Amino acid sequence: MNKGLTLDDLAVPLRVLRLLAADFGHLAAPEIFVSTIYPDRLELRFHDDLSGFEMWRDALDIVPDAVDYREQGGGRTRVLKASAAYAGAVLVLIGYGDVPAPAPVGAAA
């Protein structure tokens, strides 16, 4: 933890949040995370809403190839993550969604 930080030390990600609210207020509302551990970072998290993640990725001109994909929870949850520099901050998008259940063996495609 960064002891001695003030709210002013978080001004960059908070300013970015203000810019995003003004420019992209019509997009899906994410969970917003600002941390004293990474005072130059703003995270936008989308739980059970990969479409919200994709809308923001597209709006911020983050190319699909820049998205990292992994799974967690024993392969039950997809995790998409992308980062970009934005107005002096590191902007991180994280999307969580269910992995579709496999089709039953012998089911019609």
N, C-alpha and C positions, 0 to 999 in steps of 0.2 A: 504494500500500500504506500502511496506517496503522501507522507505526512507533511503538513504545512501548506498544502495546496489551498487555494482560495477559489471561490466561484469564478473570479476573473481568469484563473488558469484554465477554465473549461470554456472560455469565450469562443474559441474556434468552432468546436462541434455544435455549440448552442447557436452560433450565428448561422451555421450551415442548416440547422434544423429550421430556423426562421426563414431562410431562403427557400428551402424545400416546401415549407408550408405555403409560402406565397406563390411559388411557381408550379407546384404539383398538388395543390390542395384537393383536387378532384380525384386523385388516385386513392387506392385502398389504404386505410390507416394501418400502419405497422405498430408492433411493439417497439418502443424507442429505448435505446440503451446508451448512456453516457457513463464513462468510468474514470475514476481518478487514477486507475492503474495505467490506462492508455488515454491521456488527456487530449490527444489530437484526433481521437476516433469517435465516429458516430455510427452506431449499428441500428439498422432497421430490420426487424425480425418479423417473419410471417409464419404463423402457426396454422397448419391445416389449410394453407392458402397459397399454393404454388402459382396460381394465376396472378395474385397480388405481387408476388416476387417478380414474375415475368413482366407485368405492367411497369414496375419500377425499373427493372433492368433495361427495358426498351426505352423508357423515358430518359434514362440517364446515359443512353448510347453505350451501354456495356455490351460488347459482342458476345454471342452465345458461347464461343470458344473460350472465353475468359471465366466461365462458370465451372467451379469444381463440384463434382458429384460424389457423394458417398452415402453409405447407409449406416444406420445405427439401430439399436434395439433388436439385435438378432435378425437384421434384415427386414424389419417391419416399417421403418421410417426412412424416407428419402431426405437427404440434406443437400440443398443447393447453396453455394456460397460464392459471392463475387465481391471484389473490392475495386474501388476507383478513387483517384484523387478528385476532390471536389471543393472548391473555394478554400483551399488551404488545409482541409481535413482529409483524413482517410475515411471514406464512406464504405461501410460494409453492409451488404445485403445478405440475409440468411433466410432461406425458406425451408420449412418442414412440411412434409406430406406423407401420406400412407403409401406404402408400396402395394400395388394391386395384388390381390391374391391370385395365385396361379390357377389357370383354368383346369377343371377336373380332367383327369385322363380320359380320353375317348370323347370329350365334348366337341361339338361342332365348332369350327372356327368362324 
